[in-house]
């Protein structure tokens, strides 16, 4: 078995400190770099959150995949911001989102229909032909937390509704 490790070249900065000379990277390689640097598991999807917050800007695309700015990756040292991004930027499937909110999966459909919850992105399912394109919605954990804090939904009533009964969320108006 071959032992492979990722190495990142370094150059000297004006202050004499060593800084990484990092080219623009895709999400997987950027996540590897951050995992190596901070010692915490960084999922490639977290780069979407870091870009959304402006901490690591995007730098174009390569073969349809987003690239992330190498200079920003090299300069990124904020462990707290990375941990926050790992927490709020987690992408969850519909079932995982329902479990996170402690509601039924059908209630997620009511939240989406009403416009209170929108998918952060879509991905392909392993059960679908590639020609269909991304069909599976993924939701940001941070959006779910904001939804829990928003007024106007009695979460206890939603959670108390037994299977087979109409959800209180069904009364939400449809987004137009």
NORTA-V701599 format. One record per pair of residues at least 12 apart in sequence whose ideal C-beta (glycine too) atoms are under 10 Angstrom apart, sorted by sequence separation. I is the first residue (numbers start at 0). J is the second residue. D is the distance in Angstrom with one decimal. If there is no record, write none. Layout:
I:J:D / I:J:D
This chain:
7:19:4.8 / 8:20:5.0 / 9:21:9.4 / 29:41:8.3 / 30:42:6.3 / 31:43:8.7 / 33:45:7.9 / 55:67:5.3 / 56:68:4.8 / 58:70:8.9 / 92:104:9.7 / 93:105:9.8 / 95:107:10.0 / 121:133:3.7 / 122:134:8.1 / 123:135:7.0 / 155:167:9.9 / 156:168:9.4 / 7:20:7.8 / 8:21:8.2 / 19:32:7.8 / 30:43:4.3 / 33:46:8.3 / 55:68:6.2 / 58:71:8.4 / 94:107:8.5 / 97:110:9.7 / 120:133:7.6 / 121:134:6.4 / 122:135:5.1 / 154:167:9.4 / 7:21:6.1 / 8:22:9.4 / 29:43:7.4 / 30:44:8.4 / 55:69:9.7 / 56:70:9.3 / 57:71:9.6 / 58:72:9.6 / 93:107:5.1 / 96:110:8.8 / 121:135:6.2 / 122:136:8.4 / 153:167:6.4 / 154:168:9.9 / 7:22:9.6 / 26:41:9.8 / 27:42:9.7 / 28:43:8.8 / 30:45:6.7 / 50:65:7.6 / 55:70:9.8 / 56:71:5.7 / 92:107:9.7 / 93:108:8.1 / 96:111:9.8 / 118:133:9.8 / 120:135:9.4 / 121:136:5.6 / 122:137:6.1 / 152:167:7.9 / 153:168:9.7 / 26:42:8.9 / 27:43:4.9 / 29:45:9.2 / 30:46:6.3 / 33:49:8.5 / 55:71:4.7 / 56:72:9.9 / 100:116:9.3 / 120:136:7.8 / 121:137:7.0 / 152:168:7.2 / 7:24:9.8 / 19:36:8.4 / 26:43:3.8 / 29:46:5.3 / 50:67:6.7 / 54:71:7.4 / 55:72:6.0 / 118:135:8.9 / 119:136:8.3 / 120:137:5.3 / 25:43:8.0 / 26:44:7.2 / 28:46:9.9 / 47:65:7.8 / 49:67:7.7 / 50:68:8.9 / 53:71:9.5 / 54:72:9.9 / 93:111:8.7 / 118:136:3.5 / 119:137:5.8 / 120:138:9.1 / 26:45:8.5 / 27:46:8.9 / 30:49:9.8 / 46:65:7.6 / 55:74:9.3 / 117:136:8.5 / 118:137:6.0 / 119:138:6.1 / 120:139:8.9 / 152:171:8.1 / 26:46:4.5 / 29:49:8.6 / 46:66:9.9 / 47:67:9.6 / 55:75:6.1 / 96:116:7.8 / 116:136:9.4 / 118:138:5.9 / 119:139:4.4 / 151:171:8.6 / 7:28:9.7 / 25:46:8.6 / 26:47:7.5 / 29:50:9.9 / 46:67:5.5 / 50:71:9.4 / 54:75:6.6 / 117:138:8.1 / 118:139:8.8 / 119:140:9.6 / 24:46:8.9 / 33:55:8.9 / 43:65:9.9 / 49:71:8.8 / 96:118:9.5 / 116:138:6.5 / 117:139:9.4 / 119:141:9.1 / 5:28:7.9 / 26:49:9.9 / 49:72:9.2 / 54:77:7.1 / 93:116:10.0 / 116:139:9.6 / 119:142:6.9 / 7:31:9.4 / 26:50:9.4 / 43:67:10.0 / 118:142:9.2 / 7:32:6.2 / 55:80:9.7 / 93:118:9.0 / 111:136:7.7 / 117:142:7.6 / 5:31:5.4 / 29:55:7.4 / 46:72:9.2 / 49:75:7.9 / 54:80:5.8 / 55:81:9.7 / 116:142:6.6 / 5:32:7.2 / 54:81:8.4 / 111:138:8.9 / 115:142:9.5 / 116:143:7.6 / 7:35:7.8 / 49:77:9.8 / 52:80:7.6 / 90:118:9.2 / 91:119:9.2 / 110:138:9.3 / 5:34:9.1 / 6:35:9.2 / 7:36:8.7 / 54:83:9.8 / 55:84:9.2 / 90:119:6.1 / 107:136:9.1 / 116:145:9.6 / 5:35:6.1 / 54:84:7.3 / 89:119:9.9 / 90:120:6.8 / 92:122:8.9 / 115:145:9.8 / 116:146:6.0 / 4:35:8.5 / 24:55:9.8 / 49:80:7.9 / 52:83:8.5 / 88:119:8.5 / 107:138:8.0 / 115:146:6.2 / 48:80:9.9 / 49:81:7.6 / 52:84:6.8 / 90:122:8.3 / 92:124:9.7 / 48:81:9.6 / 51:84:8.7 / 110:143:9.4 / 23:57:8.9 / 24:58:8.7 / 33:67:9.9 / 49:83:9.9 / 50:84:9.7 / 115:149:7.4 / 23:58:4.2 / 25:60:9.2 / 32:67:9.5 / 48:83:8.6 / 49:84:5.2 / 52:87:9.1 / 22:58:9.3 / 23:59:7.1 / 25:61:6.7 / 29:65:9.6 / 36:72:9.1 / 45:81:7.7 / 48:84:4.3 / 49:85:9.6 / 51:87:9.7 / 52:88:8.5 / 107:143:9.7 / 110:146:7.0 / 115:151:8.6 / 24:61:9.6 / 25:62:9.1 / 27:64:9.0 / 29:66:8.6 / 30:67:9.4 / 32:69:9.3 / 36:73:9.7 / 47:84:9.1 / 48:85:8.0 / 51:88:7.5 / 115:152:7.8 / 23:61:8.2 / 26:64:7.2 / 28:66:9.6 / 29:67:4.7 / 37:75:9.3 / 46:84:8.6 / 48:86:9.3 / 50:88:9.7 / 100:138:9.6 / 25:64:5.3 / 26:65:6.4 / 28:67:8.9 / 29:68:9.3 / 33:72:7.5 / 36:75:8.1 / 37:76:9.0 / 39:78:8.0 / 45:84:5.3 / 48:87:6.6 / 49:88:7.4 / 99:138:8.4 / 113:152:9.8 / 25:65:7.1 / 26:66:8.7 / 29:69:8.6 / 32:72:6.0 / 36:76:8.3 / 37:77:9.6 / 38:78:9.3 / 41:81:6.9 / 44:84:10.0 / 45:85:5.4 / 48:88:2.6 / 96:136:8.9 / 24:65:10.0 / 25:66:6.0 / 26:67:6.9 / 28:69:9.9 / 32:73:8.7 / 37:78:5.6 / 41:82:9.8 / 44:85:9.7 / 45:86:9.5 / 47:88:6.5 / 48:89:8.4 / 96:137:8.5 / 97:138:9.7 / 99:140:6.5 / 23:65:9.9 / 24:66:6.5 / 25:67:7.4 / 29:71:9.7 / 33:75:7.3 / 36:78:9.1 / 39:81:7.2 / 42:84:10.0 / 45:87:9.6 / 46:88:8.6 / 48:90:8.8 / 93:135:8.1 / 95:137:8.8 / 96:138:4.5 / 110:152:8.6 / 23:66:4.4 / 24:67:5.6 / 29:72:5.7 / 32:75:9.1 / 39:82:7.0 / 41:84:8.5 / 42:85:7.3 / 45:88:5.0 / 47:90:7.6 / 92:135:6.7 / 93:136:6.5 / 95:138:8.1 / 96:139:9.3 / 100:143:5.8 / 22:66:8.9 / 23:67:6.6 / 24:68:8.7 / 28:72:9.3 / 37:81:5.9 / 41:85:6.5 / 44:88:6.8 / 45:89:7.7 / 92:136:7.9 / 93:137:8.6 / 96:140:8.4 / 99:143:5.3 / 100:144:9.4 / 23:68:6.1 / 24:69:6.2 / 33:78:9.8 / 36:81:9.1 / 37:82:8.5 / 40:85:8.1 / 44:89:7.3 / 45:90:8.9 / 91:136:9.7 / 92:137:6.3 / 93:138:7.5 / 95:140:9.0 / 99:144:8.5 / 21:67:9.4 / 22:68:9.8 / 23:69:4.7 / 29:75:9.6 / 39:85:7.0 / 42:88:8.4 / 44:90:4.7 / 90:136:9.6 / 91:137:6.4 / 92:138:7.9 / 96:142:8.9 / 97:143:9.7 / 100:146:7.3 / 101:147:9.5 / 106:152:9.9 / 21:68:8.8 / 22:69:4.7 / 23:70:8.7 / 34:81:9.9 / 41:88:10.0 / 42:89:7.3 / 43:90:10.0 / 90:137:4.0 / 91:138:5.2 / 96:143:5.9 / 99:146:9.9 / 100:147:6.7 / 110:157:9.7 / 21:69:3.9 / 22:70:9.5 / 23:71:9.5 / 24:72:6.5 / 33:81:6.5 / 37:85:9.7 / 42:90:8.1 / 89:137:9.4 / 90:138:7.0 / 91:139:7.8 / 95:143:9.6 / 99:147:9.0 / 109:157:9.1 / 20:69:7.9 / 21:70:7.2 / 23:72:8.4 / 89:138:9.3 / 90:139:6.4 / 91:140:6.1 / 19:69:8.4 / 20:70:9.1 / 21:71:8.8 / 22:72:9.2 / 89:139:7.3 / 90:140:7.8 / 96:146:9.5 / 102:152:9.9 / 19:70:9.5 / 21:72:5.0 / 22:73:9.7 / 33:84:9.6 / 88:139:6.3 / 89:140:4.3 / 91:142:9.5 / 106:157:6.0 / 18:70:9.2 / 21:73:4.3 / 33:85:9.5 / 87:139:6.7 / 88:140:7.1 / 89:141:8.3 / 91:143:7.3 / 100:152:10.0 / 102:154:7.7 / 106:158:9.1 / 19:72:7.7 / 20:73:6.9 / 21:74:9.1 / 87:140:5.6 / 88:141:6.6 / 101:154:8.0 / 115:168:8.7 / 19:73:4.2 / 21:75:9.7 / 86:140:6.8 / 87:141:3.1 / 89:143:9.4 / 100:154:7.7 / 103:157:8.3 / 106:160:8.2 / 18:73:5.6 / 19:74:8.8 / 85:140:9.6 / 86:141:7.7 / 87:142:8.4 / 102:157:5.4 / 103:158:8.8 / 105:160:9.9 / 113:168:7.4 / 18:74:7.2 / 19:75:9.9 / 87:143:9.3 / 101:157:8.9 / 102:158:6.0 / 110:166:9.9 / 112:168:8.9 / 113:169:9.5 / 115:171:6.9 / 84:141:9.1 / 87:144:7.0 / 100:157:8.4 / 101:158:5.6 / 103:160:7.5 / 105:162:9.1 / 109:166:5.9 / 112:169:9.0 / 113:170:9.4 / 114:171:8.7 / 117:174:9.2 / 83:141:8.9 / 86:144:9.0 / 87:145:9.1 / 100:158:8.5 / 102:160:8.6 / 103:161:9.5 / 108:166:9.3 / 109:167:8.8 / 110:168:6.3 / 113:171:3.7 / 114:172:8.7 / 103:162:7.1 / 109:168:3.7 / 112:171:7.4 / 113:172:6.3 / 114:173:8.1 / 115:174:8.3 / 106:166:5.2 / 108:168:8.7 / 109:169:5.6 / 112:172:9.2 / 113:173:6.4 / 114:174:3.1 / 12:73:9.6 / 103:164:9.8 / 105:166:6.6 / 106:167:8.8 / 107:168:9.0 / 108:169:9.5 / 109:170:8.7 / 110:171:7.5 / 112:173:5.6 / 113:174:5.8 / 114:175:8.6 / 7:69:9.8 / 12:74:9.5 / 106:168:5.1 / 109:171:5.9 / 112:174:6.9 / 10:73:9.0 / 103:166:7.0 / 105:168:8.8 / 106:169:8.7 / 111:174:8.7 / 9:73:8.9 / 102:166:8.2 / 105:169:9.0 / 109:173:9.6 / 7:72:9.2 / 103:168:9.3 / 7:73:8.2 / 102:168:8.0 / 51:119:8.7 / 48:119:8.8 / 47:119:7.2 / 47:120:6.9 / 44:119:8.8 / 44:120:8.1 / 44:122:9.3 / 51:139:8.7 / 52:141:9.9 / 47:137:9.7 / 51:141:9.4 / 48:139:7.4 / 47:139:8.6 / 48:140:9.4 / 44:137:7.9 / 48:141:7.7 / 44:139:9.4
